[in-house]
Amino acid sequence: MIEVYQADYQNADHCLAICELLDLYARDNMGQRKPLRQEVHEKLVEDLMRRPWIRVYFAANKQEMIGIAVCIEGFSTFNSAPLGNIHDVYVKPGFRRQGVAHKLFAFIESQAREMGFCKLTLEVLEGNLPAQETYRKIGFVPYTINDSAGVAQFWQKYLT
C-alpha cells in the first residue's frame, strides 16, 4: 500500500530520504545525469526549512521512500491567488508505472485546494514522454494564456 505525506524536517529519516531521492533524480537520465554536489547534500534540508513556501512530499511503500515531489508556492497575478509549482518529481525506477505519481499528485492537489490555490503548474522535459503521458492523465495540459500566443516555454539563466 502506497502512502503519501508531507516531509517532516525534524525527522532524521525524512531528511535523509530527501537528499537520497533528489540525488537519485539528479543522477537519472531525466535529471542532470550526475550526483548532487556534496555541499548541496550538506545544506539542502536546512535551506528547505528556511523556506516555508516550499513543501516536500513523499510516496512510501511500507517503510521505503519510493517517490518525492517538491512543491513551491507561487502567486498568480491574473487570478490574485496562490498557485503551486510542482518543481521536482521523482519515482524510483522499480516503482514507476504503478500509480505512484498519481497518488503523489492527488495528495498535492488536495493540499493545494485546502490552501486555496488557483492552479498547479509543473515543468516537464520535452523528451520525457512517459512523464508527459502521466501528467496528461492527471489533468495537466501545456501552459497557454491564449491560443494565438502559443505554448509557454520554461527558460533559465544561471547566476552561480
C-alpha positions, 0 to 999 in steps of 0.5 A, spaced: 500 500 500 502 506 497 502 512 502 503 519 501 505 525 506 508 531 507 516 531 509 517 532 516 524 536 517 525 534 524 525 527 522 532 524 521 529 519 516 525 524 512 531 528 511 535 523 509 530 520 504 530 527 501 537 528 499 537 520 497 531 521 492 533 528 489 540 525 488 537 519 485 533 524 480 539 528 479 543 522 477 537 519 472 537 520 465 531 525 466 535 529 471 542 532 470 545 525 469 550 526 475 550 526 483 548 532 487 554 536 489 556 534 496 555 541 499 548 541 496 547 534 500 550 538 506 545 544 506 539 542 502 534 540 508 536 546 512 535 551 506 528 547 505 526 549 512 528 556 511 523 556 506 516 555 508 513 556 501 516 550 499 513 543 501 516 536 500 512 530 499 513 523 499 510 516 496 512 510 501 511 503 500 511 500 507 517 503 510 521 505 503 521 512 500 519 510 493 517 517 490 518 525 492 515 531 489 517 538 491 512 543 491 513 551 491 508 556 492 507 561 487 502 567 486 498 568 480 497 575 478 491 574 473 487 570 478 490 574 485 491 567 488 496 562 490 498 557 485 503 551 486 509 549 482 510 542 482 518 543 481 521 536 482 518 529 481 521 523 482 519 515 482 524 510 483 525 506 477 522 499 480 516 503 482 514 507 476 508 505 472 504 503 478 500 509 480 505 512 484 505 519 481 498 519 481 497 518 488 503 523 489 499 528 485 492 527 488 495 528 495 498 535 492 492 537 489 488 536 495 493 540 499 493 545 494 485 546 494 485 546 502 490 552 501 486 555 496 490 555 490 488 557 483 492 552 479 498 547 479 503 548 474 509 543 473 515 543 468 516 537 464 522 535 459 520 535 452 523 528 451 520 525 457 514 522 454 512 517 459 512 523 464 508 527 459 503 521 458 502 521 466 501 528 467 496 528 461 492 523 465 492 527 471 489 533 468 495 537 466 495 540 459 501 545 456 501 552 459 497 557 454 494 564 456 491 564 449 491 560 443 494 565 438 500 566 443 502 559 443 505 554 448 509 557 454 516 555 454 520 554 461 527 558 460 533 559 465 539 563 466 544 561 471 547 566 476 552 561 480 
